[in-house]
Amino acid sequence: MQIDQGVDLIGDIHGCGRSLELLLERLGYRRKAGVYRHPRRKVIFVGDVIDRGPRIRQAVEIVRTMVEAGEAEFIMGNHEYNYLCFRTRSVAEPERFLRDHTPRNQRIVQETLNQYAHHPEDERDLLNWIIDRPLFLEYDSLRVVHACWHAELIQKLRTEVSPTGLVDMAFVQRSTLLGSFEHRVMDRLLRGTHLRLPNDEAMVSNDGFRRSFFRTKFWAKNPQKLIDVVFQPDPLPEHIAMEPLTERQLSALEYYGPHERSLFIGHFWCEGVPEPVAPNIACLDYSAVKYGKLVAYRFDGEQLIDSDKFVWVDVDQEFPRVGALG
């Protein structure tokens, strides 16, 4: 897709198919011959179209038809990767799947499983489509990745695997081996950087999961304390937040500086009014499926993110809690 005109970047959809329709219409796209199109603009979706929401198949159909018609690009998110692994058996150990069928993992993908249960051919098409999605996009004026732009891993991926960020099933199979290059690529690009909570502590997040790690920024310059790098809706306990960062923790972080080109990510469940997370970085995940916002950014080549160029559908207002979500 040529970025020679405007491009609209859209955040994590998570099965909010109706909200996606409303957002595209708000952006000036109209459905023609089954495809949403704009006379002058294209769309880049930053990943995580599936899981959790009530209209997953509708959301996938909208995105796929736009991609196949050349009206959009879609990069792989961690939920697409997780679902692919959940439904794919290990070549080395055929009795198990690449992602273990634990209650926690089952809970995350259950809505997708339910909505494709009576559509096995559609699910096979979905899995084949997922593996054909790139892990990142880069143009002269912008970059897009689901969670973290890790320059070293992306350069190695380009050199040794694919210059366009595409991977195959052999790569996915190897990505489940802890410590492998493939695992590091999927973990960093699709899940971002994270740190372990000190002293073997754990916290229960708002989505009900018990976690021993917390998500971190990759744009914090000279951070001193844990609170300087945390980037997630759930705050750290106060006694942890003020602990100084150790040298080991600092070495686990990445840094994307203000001189780099504009970067667009999703993944991080932001809240409130959409705004830049750094002068040249926009996170477009505003918790749509949690009655937040489905967010887009209207990009026209600028180096600095402009707060006035965020556009969104407020799911909580568009769809009351009693009734269908997005």
C-alpha positions as a Markdown table, in Angstrom:
| # | Residue | x | y | z |
|---|---|---|---|---|
| 1 | Met | 0.0 | 0.0 | 0.0 |
| 2 | Gln | 1.4 | 3.4 | -1.0 |
| 3 | Ile | 1.3 | 6.1 | 1.7 |
| 4 | Asp | 1.2 | 8.9 | -0.8 |
| 5 | Gln | -1.9 | 10.5 | 0.7 |
| 6 | Gly | -3.5 | 10.4 | 4.1 |
| 7 | Val | -3.7 | 7.2 | 6.2 |
| 8 | Asp | -6.0 | 6.5 | 9.2 |
| 9 | Leu | -4.5 | 4.2 | 11.8 |
| 10 | Ile | -7.1 | 2.2 | 13.9 |
| 11 | Gly | -6.4 | 0.6 | 17.2 |
| 12 | Asp | -7.4 | -2.7 | 18.8 |
| 13 | Ile | -10.9 | -3.7 | 17.8 |
| 14 | His | -11.4 | -7.0 | 19.8 |
| 15 | Gly | -14.6 | -8.0 | 18.0 |
| 16 | Cys | -16.4 | -4.6 | 18.3 |
| 17 | Gly | -17.6 | -4.9 | 14.7 |
| 18 | Arg | -20.4 | -2.4 | 14.9 |
| 19 | Ser | -18.1 | 0.2 | 16.6 |
| 20 | Leu | -15.7 | -0.4 | 13.7 |
| 21 | Glu | -18.4 | 0.4 | 11.2 |
| 22 | Leu | -19.3 | 3.6 | 13.1 |
| 23 | Leu | -15.7 | 4.7 | 13.3 |
| 24 | Leu | -15.1 | 4.1 | 9.6 |
| 25 | Glu | -18.2 | 6.1 | 8.8 |
| 26 | Arg | -17.1 | 8.9 | 11.1 |
| 27 | Leu | -13.8 | 9.0 | 9.2 |
| 28 | Gly | -15.6 | 9.3 | 5.9 |
| 29 | Tyr | -15.4 | 5.7 | 4.6 |
| 30 | Arg | -18.4 | 4.3 | 2.8 |
| 31 | Arg | -19.2 | 0.7 | 2.0 |
| 32 | Lys | -19.1 | 0.1 | -1.8 |
| 33 | Ala | -19.4 | -3.4 | -3.3 |
| 34 | Gly | -18.9 | -4.9 | 0.2 |
| 35 | Val | -15.7 | -2.9 | 1.0 |
| 36 | Tyr | -15.3 | 0.3 | 3.1 |
| 37 | Arg | -13.4 | 2.8 | 0.9 |
| 38 | His | -12.4 | 6.5 | 1.1 |
| 39 | Pro | -11.7 | 8.6 | -2.0 |
| 40 | Arg | -8.3 | 9.8 | -0.8 |
| 41 | Arg | -7.3 | 7.8 | 2.3 |
| 42 | Lys | -6.3 | 4.3 | 3.4 |
| 43 | Val | -6.3 | 2.5 | 6.7 |
| 44 | Ile | -3.7 | 0.7 | 8.8 |
| 45 | Phe | -5.0 | -1.6 | 11.5 |
| 46 | Val | -2.5 | -2.1 | 14.4 |
| 47 | Gly | -3.6 | -5.7 | 15.3 |
| 48 | Asp | -6.0 | -7.5 | 17.8 |
| 49 | Val | -9.2 | -7.6 | 15.7 |
| 50 | Ile | -10.3 | -10.9 | 17.5 |
| 51 | Asp | -11.2 | -12.1 | 21.0 |
| 52 | Arg | -13.5 | -10.8 | 23.7 |
| 53 | Gly | -16.1 | -8.8 | 21.7 |
| 54 | Pro | -19.5 | -9.9 | 20.4 |
| 55 | Arg | -19.0 | -9.4 | 16.7 |
| 56 | Ile | -15.6 | -10.9 | 15.9 |
| 57 | Arg | -16.5 | -12.4 | 12.6 |
| 58 | Gln | -18.0 | -9.1 | 11.4 |
| 59 | Ala | -14.9 | -7.2 | 12.5 |
| 60 | Val | -12.6 | -9.7 | 10.7 |
| 61 | Glu | -14.8 | -9.5 | 7.6 |
| 62 | Ile | -14.6 | -5.7 | 7.4 |
| 63 | Val | -10.8 | -5.7 | 7.9 |
| 64 | Arg | -10.1 | -8.6 | 5.5 |
| 65 | Thr | -12.2 | -7.2 | 2.7 |
| 66 | Met | -10.4 | -3.8 | 3.0 |
| 67 | Val | -7.0 | -5.5 | 3.0 |
| 68 | Glu | -7.8 | -7.7 | 0.1 |
| 69 | Ala | -9.1 | -4.7 | -1.9 |
| 70 | Gly | -6.0 | -2.7 | -1.2 |
| 71 | Glu | -7.8 | -0.2 | 1.0 |
| 72 | Ala | -6.0 | -1.2 | 4.2 |
| 73 | Glu | -3.1 | -3.0 | 5.8 |
| 74 | Phe | -3.3 | -5.1 | 9.0 |
| 75 | Ile | -0.4 | -6.2 | 11.2 |
| 76 | Met | -0.4 | -9.1 | 13.5 |
| 77 | Gly | -1.3 | -8.5 | 17.2 |
| 78 | Asn | -0.6 | -10.7 | 20.2 |
| 79 | His | -4.2 | -11.9 | 20.1 |
| 80 | Glu | -3.9 | -13.1 | 16.5 |
| 81 | Tyr | -0.6 | -14.8 | 17.4 |
| 82 | Asn | -2.0 | -16.4 | 20.6 |
| 83 | Tyr | -5.1 | -17.7 | 18.7 |
| 84 | Leu | -2.9 | -19.2 | 16.0 |
| 85 | Cys | -0.8 | -21.0 | 18.6 |
| 86 | Phe | -3.8 | -22.1 | 20.5 |
| 87 | Arg | -5.3 | -23.8 | 17.4 |
| 88 | Thr | -2.0 | -25.2 | 16.0 |
| 89 | Arg | -0.4 | -28.4 | 17.1 |
| 90 | Ser | 3.4 | -28.6 | 17.8 |
| 91 | Val | 5.3 | -30.4 | 15.1 |
| 92 | Ala | 7.8 | -31.7 | 17.7 |
| 93 | Glu | 5.1 | -32.9 | 20.1 |
| 94 | Pro | 1.9 | -33.5 | 18.1 |
| 95 | Glu | -0.1 | -34.4 | 21.3 |
| 96 | Arg | 0.1 | -30.7 | 22.4 |
| 97 | Phe | -0.7 | -27.3 | 21.0 |
| 98 | Leu | 1.8 | -24.5 | 20.6 |
| 99 | Arg | -0.2 | -22.5 | 23.3 |
| 100 | Asp | -1.3 | -24.7 | 26.2 |
| 101 | His | -5.0 | -25.1 | 26.7 |
| 102 | Thr | -5.0 | -23.8 | 30.3 |
| 103 | Pro | -8.1 | -22.2 | 31.8 |
| 104 | Arg | -6.5 | -18.8 | 31.5 |
| 105 | Asn | -5.6 | -19.2 | 27.9 |
| 106 | Gln | -9.0 | -20.7 | 27.1 |
| 107 | Arg | -10.7 | -17.8 | 28.7 |
| 108 | Ile | -8.9 | -15.3 | 26.5 |
| 109 | Val | -9.9 | -17.0 | 23.2 |
| 110 | Gln | -13.3 | -18.3 | 24.2 |
| 111 | Glu | -15.3 | -15.7 | 22.4 |
| 112 | Thr | -13.4 | -16.3 | 19.2 |
| 113 | Leu | -13.9 | -20.1 | 19.6 |
| 114 | Asn | -17.6 | -19.7 | 20.2 |
| 115 | Gln | -18.2 | -17.4 | 17.2 |
| 116 | Tyr | -16.3 | -19.7 | 14.8 |
| 117 | Ala | -17.6 | -23.0 | 16.3 |
| 118 | His | -20.2 | -23.5 | 13.5 |
| 119 | His | -18.0 | -22.0 | 10.8 |
| 120 | Pro | -14.9 | -24.3 | 10.5 |
| 121 | Glu | -14.0 | -23.2 | 7.0 |
| 122 | Asp | -14.1 | -19.5 | 8.0 |
| 123 | Glu | -11.9 | -20.4 | 11.0 |
| 124 | Arg | -9.4 | -22.1 | 8.7 |
| 125 | Asp | -9.4 | -19.1 | 6.5 |
| 126 | Leu | -8.8 | -16.9 | 9.5 |
| 127 | Leu | -5.8 | -18.9 | 10.6 |
| 128 | Asn | -4.3 | -18.9 | 7.2 |
| 129 | Trp | -4.9 | -15.1 | 6.9 |
| 130 | Ile | -3.2 | -14.5 | 10.3 |
| 131 | Ile | 0.0 | -16.2 | 9.3 |
| 132 | Asp | 0.2 | -13.9 | 6.2 |
| 133 | Arg | 0.1 | -10.7 | 8.2 |
| 134 | Pro | 3.3 | -8.8 | 8.8 |
| 135 | Leu | 4.7 | -8.1 | 12.2 |
| 136 | Phe | 5.4 | -4.4 | 11.5 |
| 137 | Leu | 5.2 | -1.8 | 8.8 |
| 138 | Glu | 7.6 | 1.0 | 8.0 |
| 139 | Tyr | 7.3 | 3.8 | 5.6 |
| 140 | Asp | 9.4 | 7.0 | 5.1 |
| 141 | Ser | 7.2 | 8.9 | 7.5 |
| 142 | Leu | 5.8 | 6.4 | 10.0 |
| 143 | Arg | 6.3 | 3.0 | 11.6 |
| 144 | Val | 3.6 | 0.6 | 12.9 |
| 145 | Val | 4.0 | -2.3 | 15.3 |
| 146 | His | 1.5 | -3.8 | 17.8 |
| 147 | Ala | 3.4 | -3.3 | 21.0 |
| 148 | Cys | 7.1 | -2.3 | 20.8 |
| 149 | Trp | 9.5 | -1.1 | 18.1 |
| 150 | His | 12.6 | -3.1 | 18.9 |
| 151 | Ala | 15.1 | -1.9 | 16.4 |
| 152 | Glu | 17.7 | -4.6 | 16.9 |
| 153 | Leu | 15.2 | -7.5 | 16.5 |
| 154 | Ile | 13.5 | -5.9 | 13.6 |
| 155 | Gln | 16.8 | -5.4 | 11.7 |
| 156 | Lys | 17.8 | -9.0 | 12.3 |
| 157 | Leu | 14.3 | -10.2 | 11.3 |
| 158 | Arg | 14.6 | -8.2 | 8.1 |
| 159 | Thr | 18.1 | -9.5 | 7.3 |
| 160 | Glu | 17.7 | -13.1 | 8.2 |
| 161 | Val | 14.0 | -13.9 | 7.7 |
| 162 | Ser | 11.9 | -11.3 | 5.7 |
| 163 | Pro | 12.5 | -7.7 | 4.7 |
| 164 | Thr | 8.8 | -7.1 | 5.0 |
| 165 | Gly | 8.2 | -8.5 | 8.4 |
| 166 | Leu | 6.4 | -11.7 | 7.2 |
| 167 | Val | 7.0 | -15.0 | 9.0 |
| 168 | Asp | 5.9 | -18.5 | 8.3 |
| 169 | Met | 4.6 | -21.5 | 10.3 |
| 170 | Ala | 8.1 | -22.8 | 10.9 |
| 171 | Phe | 9.0 | -19.5 | 12.5 |
| 172 | Val | 5.8 | -19.6 | 14.6 |
| 173 | Gln | 6.7 | -23.2 | 15.7 |
| 174 | Arg | 10.1 | -22.1 | 16.8 |
| 175 | Ser | 8.7 | -19.0 | 18.5 |
| 176 | Thr | 7.3 | -21.1 | 21.4 |
| 177 | Leu | 10.9 | -22.2 | 22.4 |
| 178 | Leu | 11.9 | -19.9 | 25.3 |
| 179 | Gly | 15.1 | -18.1 | 24.6 |
| 180 | Ser | 15.0 | -18.5 | 20.8 |
| 181 | Phe | 15.3 | -15.5 | 18.4 |
| 182 | Glu | 11.8 | -16.3 | 17.2 |
| 183 | His | 10.4 | -16.2 | 20.7 |
| 184 | Arg | 12.1 | -12.8 | 21.4 |
| 185 | Val | 10.7 | -11.3 | 18.2 |
| 186 | Met | 7.1 | -12.3 | 19.0 |
| 187 | Asp | 7.4 | -11.4 | 22.7 |
| 188 | Arg | 8.9 | -8.0 | 22.2 |
| 189 | Leu | 7.1 | -6.8 | 19.0 |
| 190 | Leu | 3.6 | -8.2 | 20.0 |
| 191 | Arg | 3.7 | -7.9 | 23.8 |
| 192 | Gly | 6.2 | -5.2 | 24.5 |
| 193 | Thr | 8.7 | -4.8 | 27.3 |
| 194 | His | 7.9 | -5.8 | 30.8 |
| 195 | Leu | 9.5 | -6.1 | 34.2 |
| 196 | Arg | 8.9 | -8.6 | 37.0 |
| 197 | Leu | 7.4 | -7.3 | 40.2 |
| 198 | Pro | 10.1 | -7.2 | 42.9 |
| 199 | Asn | 10.3 | -9.6 | 45.8 |
| 200 | Asp | 8.2 | -12.2 | 44.0 |
| 201 | Glu | 5.1 | -10.2 | 44.5 |
| 202 | Ala | 2.0 | -10.4 | 42.3 |
| 203 | Met | -1.0 | -8.2 | 41.6 |
| 204 | Val | -4.5 | -9.0 | 40.3 |
| 205 | Ser | -5.3 | -6.8 | 37.3 |
| 206 | Asn | -8.6 | -5.3 | 36.4 |
| 207 | Asp | -9.3 | -8.1 | 34.0 |
| 208 | Gly | -9.0 | -10.6 | 36.8 |
| 209 | Phe | -5.6 | -12.1 | 36.0 |
| 210 | Arg | -2.9 | -12.6 | 38.6 |
| 211 | Arg | 0.3 | -11.1 | 37.2 |
| 212 | Ser | 3.9 | -11.1 | 38.4 |
| 213 | Phe | 5.0 | -8.8 | 35.6 |
| 214 | Phe | 4.0 | -5.3 | 34.6 |
| 215 | Arg | 4.1 | -3.6 | 31.1 |
| 216 | Thr | 6.6 | -0.8 | 30.6 |
| 217 | Lys | 7.2 | 2.2 | 28.4 |
| 218 | Phe | 10.0 | 2.0 | 25.7 |
| 219 | Trp | 10.2 | 5.8 | 25.4 |
| 220 | Ala | 11.1 | 6.9 | 28.9 |
| 221 | Lys | 14.4 | 8.8 | 28.9 |
| 222 | Asn | 16.6 | 8.4 | 32.0 |
| 223 | Pro | 14.0 | 6.8 | 34.2 |
| 224 | Gln | 14.9 | 6.5 | 37.9 |
| 225 | Lys | 12.0 | 4.6 | 39.6 |
| 226 | Leu | 9.5 | 1.9 | 38.6 |
| 227 | Ile | 6.8 | 4.4 | 38.4 |
| 228 | Asp | 8.7 | 6.2 | 35.6 |
| 229 | Val | 8.3 | 3.2 | 33.3 |
| 230 | Val | 5.0 | 1.5 | 34.1 |
| 231 | Phe | 2.5 | 1.7 | 31.2 |
| 232 | Gln | -0.7 | -0.1 | 31.9 |
| 233 | Pro | -4.2 | 0.8 | 33.4 |
| 234 | Asp | -3.5 | -1.0 | 36.6 |
| 235 | Pro | -1.3 | 1.1 | 38.9 |
| 236 | Leu | 1.6 | -0.5 | 40.8 |
| 237 | Pro | 1.2 | -0.8 | 44.5 |
| 238 | Glu | 2.6 | 2.3 | 46.1 |
| 239 | His | 5.4 | 0.5 | 48.0 |
| 240 | Ile | 6.6 | -0.9 | 44.7 |
| 241 | Ala | 6.1 | 2.1 | 42.4 |
| 242 | Met | 8.7 | 4.2 | 44.2 |
| 243 | Glu | 11.4 | 1.6 | 44.2 |
| 244 | Pro | 14.6 | 2.6 | 42.2 |
| 245 | Leu | 15.3 | 0.8 | 39.0 |
| 246 | Thr | 18.2 | -1.6 | 39.1 |
| 247 | Glu | 20.9 | -1.8 | 36.5 |
| 248 | Arg | 19.4 | -5.2 | 35.4 |
| 249 | Gln | 15.9 | -3.7 | 35.0 |
| 250 | Leu | 17.3 | -0.8 | 33.1 |
| 251 | Ser | 19.1 | -3.1 | 30.7 |
| 252 | Ala | 15.8 | -4.9 | 30.0 |
| 253 | Leu | 14.1 | -1.7 | 28.8 |
| 254 | Glu | 14.1 | -0.3 | 25.2 |
| 255 | Tyr | 14.3 | 3.3 | 24.2 |
| 256 | Tyr | 12.6 | 5.0 | 21.2 |
| 257 | Gly | 13.9 | 8.5 | 21.0 |
| 258 | Pro | 12.1 | 11.7 | 19.9 |
| 259 | His | 14.2 | 12.0 | 16.8 |
| 260 | Glu | 12.7 | 8.8 | 15.4 |
| 261 | Arg | 9.9 | 8.9 | 12.8 |
| 262 | Ser | 6.2 | 8.8 | 14.0 |
| 263 | Leu | 5.3 | 5.4 | 15.6 |
| 264 | Phe | 1.8 | 3.9 | 16.1 |
| 265 | Ile | 1.1 | 1.1 | 18.5 |
| 266 | Gly | -1.9 | -0.6 | 20.2 |
| 267 | His | -1.9 | -3.3 | 23.0 |
| 268 | Phe | -1.7 | -1.2 | 26.1 |
| 269 | Trp | -5.4 | -0.6 | 27.2 |
| 270 | Cys | -5.1 | 3.2 | 27.6 |
| 271 | Glu | -8.0 | 5.1 | 29.2 |
| 272 | Gly | -9.4 | 8.7 | 29.1 |
| 273 | Val | -9.1 | 11.1 | 26.2 |
| 274 | Pro | -6.7 | 10.0 | 23.5 |
| 275 | Glu | -3.4 | 11.9 | 23.4 |
| 276 | Pro | 0.2 | 11.2 | 22.4 |
| 277 | Val | 2.2 | 9.0 | 24.8 |
| 278 | Ala | 5.4 | 10.7 | 23.6 |
| 279 | Pro | 5.9 | 13.6 | 21.1 |
| 280 | Asn | 6.3 | 11.1 | 18.2 |
| 281 | Ile | 4.3 | 8.0 | 19.6 |
| 282 | Ala | 0.6 | 7.3 | 19.6 |
| 283 | Cys | -1.0 | 4.4 | 21.3 |
| 284 | Leu | -4.4 | 3.6 | 19.7 |
| 285 | Asp | -5.7 | 1.0 | 22.2 |
| 286 | Tyr | -8.3 | 2.7 | 24.4 |
| 287 | Ser | -10.0 | -0.4 | 25.7 |
| 288 | Ala | -12.9 | -0.5 | 23.2 |
| 289 | Val | -14.2 | -3.9 | 24.4 |
| 290 | Lys | -14.2 | -2.7 | 28.0 |
| 291 | Tyr | -16.6 | 0.1 | 27.1 |
| 292 | Gly | -13.8 | 2.5 | 26.3 |
| 293 | Lys | -13.1 | 4.0 | 22.9 |
| 294 | Leu | -12.3 | 2.6 | 19.5 |
| 295 | Val | -9.7 | 5.1 | 18.3 |
| 296 | Ala | -8.2 | 6.2 | 15.0 |
| 297 | Tyr | -5.4 | 8.7 | 14.2 |
| 298 | Arg | -5.5 | 10.7 | 10.9 |
| 299 | Phe | -1.9 | 10.8 | 9.8 |
| 300 | Asp | -0.7 | 13.2 | 7.1 |
| 301 | Gly | 3.0 | 12.9 | 7.3 |
| 302 | Glu | 3.7 | 14.9 | 10.5 |
| 303 | Gln | 6.7 | 14.2 | 12.7 |
| 304 | Leu | 4.9 | 15.1 | 16.0 |
| 305 | Ile | 1.7 | 13.5 | 17.0 |
| 306 | Asp | -1.2 | 16.1 | 17.0 |
| 307 | Ser | -3.8 | 15.6 | 19.7 |
| 308 | Asp | -6.4 | 17.1 | 17.5 |
| 309 | Lys | -6.1 | 14.3 | 14.9 |
| 310 | Phe | -7.4 | 11.5 | 17.1 |
| 311 | Val | -10.9 | 10.4 | 16.2 |
| 312 | Trp | -13.0 | 7.9 | 18.1 |
| 313 | Val | -16.2 | 6.1 | 18.8 |
| 314 | Asp | -17.1 | 6.2 | 22.5 |
| 315 | Val | -18.4 | 2.7 | 22.9 |
| 316 | Asp | -19.9 | 3.3 | 26.4 |
| 317 | Gln | -22.1 | 6.0 | 24.9 |
| 318 | Glu | -22.8 | 4.4 | 21.6 |
| 319 | Phe | -23.8 | 1.1 | 23.2 |
| 320 | Pro | -25.3 | 1.1 | 26.7 |
| 321 | Arg | -24.0 | -1.6 | 29.1 |
| 322 | Val | -27.4 | -3.4 | 28.9 |
| 323 | Gly | -27.4 | -4.8 | 25.4 |
| 324 | Ala | -24.9 | -5.5 | 22.7 |
| 325 | Leu | -21.4 | -4.1 | 22.8 |
| 326 | Gly | -19.9 | -2.6 | 19.7 |
